[in-house]
């Protein structure tokens, strides 16, 4: 067979085989694979994925041009280059806007404190700086949460702390919450259980007036906890069942992983939307804090029911506190 037809066959075959792979690496939701092993880890870091695909595409293009391998090499360059550009475009569409646009009705702060790595003084300082009304603190125990409340009160911010140790009450990694006293009294609703593996909980207003608050910390998508991770995301979806609900914490998931868990066509998960996506700040990485925000993974979230809209969301890059997570602050407005 002449060389040119062979090149065309190789190019066509590479495009036919590579196109579904490219779609999988850009939009795994098309195959329902956003929570699949390996794929879920890859799309959690879209910026490095885009860069890696671009580098390989450039290498394939160089082989095609300088080694005259126009068939497979050219096909790889086209497919991987398109996947790289598509991932970059998706990140840009989700936004990295950190502007604070005036006051809202409620300010929510979420910060994974990494098991005591973050001193209570750092959390209290951020509460003072942001005026937070609700603070979700995965991996902070009850003693540290009480100290944060004491320091916040010294600064003139009266807040009530509470801590969950999971459904069995014996998790070695707790999750704490602080709720401003001017929101009224709150009670933990133990009837709804918790995310498996790591603790989450629901707090409801004692008089029935006010937002339902969910401090969430599902297990990470590791090999040994993959089932718990998926079950934890479903638990969060179940709690997103009312317009006034607010979910805050380290979800160990990006909005790609939450996709497909919506209760209706317009919701991301349950009946909730992602506040950062609403505020055009959905691409700012919160973990790990050692990486620049543009390259990290946005796994810490504030989710809101239809009764809320996000005026602004900011990932705080100036506060490290010893933890490997960056705090996220959402200013919400009641609809």
C-alpha positions in Angstrom: 0.0 0.0 0.0 1.4 3.5 -0.8 2.8 5.4 2.1 0.3 8.3 1.9 -2.8 6.1 2.2 -1.1 4.4 5.2 -0.6 7.7 6.8 -4.3 8.6 6.3 -5.4 5.3 7.8 -3.1 5.8 10.8 -4.4 9.3 11.3 -8.0 8.3 11.0 -7.6 5.3 13.3 -5.9 7.5 15.9 -8.6 10.1 15.8 -11.3 7.5 16.1 -9.7 5.8 19.0 -8.4 9.0 20.7 -11.6 11.1 20.5 -13.5 9.1 23.2 -10.4 9.2 25.4 -10.1 12.9 24.9 -13.8 13.4 25.9 -13.2 11.2 28.9 -10.4 13.4 30.1 -12.4 16.6 29.5 -15.9 15.7 30.4 -16.1 12.3 32.1 -19.8 13.1 32.9 -20.5 12.1 29.3 -19.7 8.5 30.2 -20.9 8.7 33.9 -17.2 8.2 34.8 -16.7 11.4 37.0 -16.5 9.2 40.1 -14.6 6.3 38.6 -11.1 5.4 39.9 -8.2 7.1 38.2 -10.5 9.4 36.2 -11.8 11.1 39.3 -8.2 11.8 40.5 -7.2 13.1 37.1 -10.0 15.6 36.7 -9.5 16.8 40.3 -6.4 18.6 39.0 -7.5 20.0 35.7 -4.7 22.6 35.4 -1.9 20.0 35.7 -3.9 17.7 33.4 -4.2 20.4 30.8 -0.5 21.2 31.0 0.5 17.5 30.8 -1.8 16.9 27.8 -0.4 20.0 26.1 3.2 18.8 26.6 2.5 15.4 25.2 0.6 16.9 22.3 3.6 19.2 21.5 5.9 16.2 21.6 3.7 14.2 19.2 3.5 17.2 16.9 7.3 17.4 16.9 7.6 13.8 16.0 5.0 14.3 13.2 6.9 17.3 11.8 10.6 16.3 12.2 10.3 12.5 11.9 7.7 12.6 9.2 5.4 10.4 11.2 2.2 12.0 10.0 -0.2 9.2 10.9 -0.4 8.2 14.5 1.8 11.1 15.8 -0.3 13.7 14.1 -3.5 12.1 15.4 -2.1 12.1 18.9 -1.1 15.8 18.6 -4.6 16.8 17.4 -6.5 14.7 20.0 -4.3 15.6 23.0 -4.0 19.2 22.0 -7.7 19.5 21.8 -8.2 17.9 25.2 -5.6 20.3 26.7 -7.3 23.3 25.3 -10.7 22.1 26.3 -9.6 21.6 29.9 -8.1 25.0 30.0 -11.2 26.6 28.6 -13.4 24.8 31.2 -11.2 26.2 34.0 -11.5 29.7 32.6 -15.3 29.3 32.3 -15.6 28.4 36.0 -13.7 31.5 37.0 -11.1 32.7 39.4 -12.7 35.9 40.6 -11.8 36.8 44.2 -13.6 40.1 44.4 -15.7 40.9 47.5 -18.8 42.7 46.4 -20.3 44.4 49.4 -22.1 43.0 52.3 -24.5 40.0 52.2 -26.9 38.5 54.7 -24.7 35.8 55.8 -20.9 34.9 55.7 -19.8 31.3 55.7 -16.3 30.1 56.4 -15.0 26.6 55.8 -11.4 25.5 56.8 -10.0 22.1 57.2 -7.6 22.6 60.1 -5.8 19.3 59.6 -6.1 17.7 63.0 -4.8 20.5 65.1 -2.2 21.9 62.7 -4.1 25.2 62.6 -4.0 27.1 65.9 -7.4 28.4 67.3 -5.8 31.9 67.2 -5.5 31.7 63.4 -9.2 30.7 63.0 -10.4 33.4 65.3 -8.3 35.9 63.4 -10.0 34.9 60.2 -13.4 35.1 61.8 -12.7 38.6 62.9 -11.4 39.6 59.4 -14.3 38.1 57.5 -17.2 38.6 60.0 -18.1 35.0 59.6 -21.6 33.9 60.9 -21.1 30.2 60.2 -17.7 28.4 60.5 -17.2 24.8 59.4 -14.0 23.3 60.7 -13.3 19.7 59.6 -10.6 18.0 61.7 -10.9 20.4 64.7 -11.8 18.9 68.1 -14.2 20.3 70.7 -11.4 21.8 72.9 -10.0 23.7 70.0 -13.4 24.8 68.8 -14.2 26.1 72.3 -11.0 28.1 72.3 -11.9 29.6 68.9 -15.3 30.6 70.4 -13.5 32.2 73.4 -11.2 34.2 71.3 -14.0 35.3 69.0 -16.0 36.5 72.0 -13.0 38.5 73.1 -13.1 40.1 69.7 -16.8 40.9 70.2 -18.1 38.0 68.1 -20.3 35.7 70.2 -20.5 32.2 68.7 -21.5 28.8 70.0 -19.3 25.8 69.1 -20.3 22.2 68.7 -18.5 19.1 67.5 -19.4 15.8 65.9 -17.4 12.6 66.2 -19.5 10.7 63.6 -22.5 8.4 63.8 -20.7 6.1 66.3 -19.3 9.0 68.3 -15.8 7.7 68.3 -14.1 9.0 65.1 -10.6 10.1 65.8 -11.0 12.9 63.3 -13.8 15.2 64.4 -15.7 18.0 62.6 -16.6 21.2 64.5 -18.9 24.1 63.7 -19.3 27.6 65.2 -22.6 29.4 64.8 -23.1 33.1 65.6 -25.4 33.5 68.5 -27.4 36.2 66.7 -28.6 33.5 64.4 -30.4 31.9 67.3 -30.1 28.6 69.1 -29.1 25.5 67.1 -29.4 21.8 67.8 -27.5 18.9 66.1 -29.9 16.6 64.3 -28.4 13.1 65.0 -31.3 11.4 63.2 -29.8 12.0 59.8 -26.5 10.1 60.5 -23.2 11.1 59.1 -20.9 10.6 56.1 -19.1 7.2 56.6 -15.5 7.1 57.6 -15.2 10.8 58.5 -17.8 12.7 60.4 -20.3 15.2 59.1 -23.4 16.5 60.8 -26.6 18.7 60.4 -27.5 21.6 62.7 -31.1 22.9 62.7 -32.5 26.1 64.3 -34.2 25.3 67.6 -37.2 27.5 66.7 -37.4 26.4 63.1 -36.4 29.8 61.8 -33.1 30.1 60.0 -30.8 28.1 57.7 -30.1 24.4 58.1 -26.3 24.1 58.5 -24.4 21.1 57.3 -20.7 20.8 58.3 -19.4 18.1 55.9 -16.2 16.1 55.6 -16.7 12.9 53.5 -13.8 10.4 53.2 -11.2 11.0 50.4 -11.3 8.9 47.2 -8.4 6.7 48.2 -8.4 3.0 47.2 -9.4 1.8 50.7 -12.1 4.5 51.1 -13.5 4.8 47.6 -16.9 3.3 48.6 -17.1 5.6 51.6 -16.3 8.6 49.5 -19.1 7.9 47.1 -21.5 7.1 49.9 -20.5 10.4 51.6 -21.3 12.5 48.5 -24.7 10.8 48.3 -25.3 11.7 52.0 -24.5 15.3 51.3 -26.9 15.2 48.3 -29.6 13.9 50.7 -29.1 16.8 53.1 -29.5 19.3 50.2 -33.2 19.0 50.5 -34.5 22.5 51.3 -34.1 26.0 50.0 -32.5 27.4 53.2 -29.8 24.7 53.5 -26.1 25.6 53.6 -23.4 23.0 53.3 -19.8 23.9 54.1 -16.6 22.0 54.5 -13.9 19.8 52.9 -15.9 17.7 50.5 -12.9 15.9 49.0 -14.5 16.5 45.7 -14.6 19.0 42.9 -17.8 20.1 41.1 -17.1 17.5 38.5 -17.4 14.7 41.1 -20.6 16.2 42.4 -22.1 16.2 38.9 -24.9 13.7 38.5 -26.1 13.9 42.1 -28.6 16.7 41.5 -32.2 16.3 42.4 -33.4 18.2 39.3 -31.9 19.5 36.1 -30.8 22.8 37.5 -29.0 21.6 40.7 -25.4 20.4 41.1 -26.0 18.1 44.1 -29.3 17.4 45.7 -31.1 20.8 45.5 -27.9 22.7 46.0 -25.6 24.8 43.9 -21.9 25.6 44.4 -21.4 29.1 45.7 -18.0 29.4 44.1 -19.4 28.5 40.7 -22.2 31.1 41.2 -19.6 33.7 42.1 -17.3 32.8 39.1 -14.6 31.6 41.4 -15.0 27.8 40.8 -11.4 27.2 39.6 -9.4 28.4 42.6 -7.7 25.5 44.2 -8.0 25.0 48.0 -5.8 21.9 48.3 -2.9 21.4 48.7 -2.0 24.7 50.1 1.7 24.2 49.0 0.7 24.6 45.4 -0.4 27.8 43.8 -4.2 28.3 43.8 -4.4 28.1 40.0 -2.9 24.6 40.0 -4.5 23.1 43.1 -7.8 21.3 43.4 -11.0 23.1 44.5 -12.3 20.5 47.0 -13.4 22.8 49.8 -16.9 24.2 49.2 -19.9 26.1 50.3 -23.1 24.7 48.8 -26.4 26.6 49.0 -30.0 25.8 48.5 -32.2 27.8 46.2 -33.0 30.3 49.0 -29.5 31.7 48.8 -27.3 33.2 46.2 -23.6 33.9 46.4 -22.5 37.5 46.2 -18.8 36.6 46.4 -16.6 33.6 47.2 -12.9 34.0 48.1 -10.3 31.4 48.7 -8.0 32.9 51.3 -4.4 32.6 50.2 -2.8 34.6 53.0 -3.9 32.3 55.9 -1.9 29.0 56.1 -2.3 28.1 59.8 -0.1 24.9 59.3 -2.9 23.1 57.4 -2.7 21.7 53.9 -6.0 23.4 53.0 -6.8 27.0 52.2 -10.0 28.5 53.8 -12.9 29.4 51.6 -15.2 32.4 52.5 -18.7 32.8 50.9 -20.8 35.9 51.3 -24.4 34.9 50.7 -27.6 36.8 50.1 -31.1 35.5 50.9 -33.4 35.4 47.8 
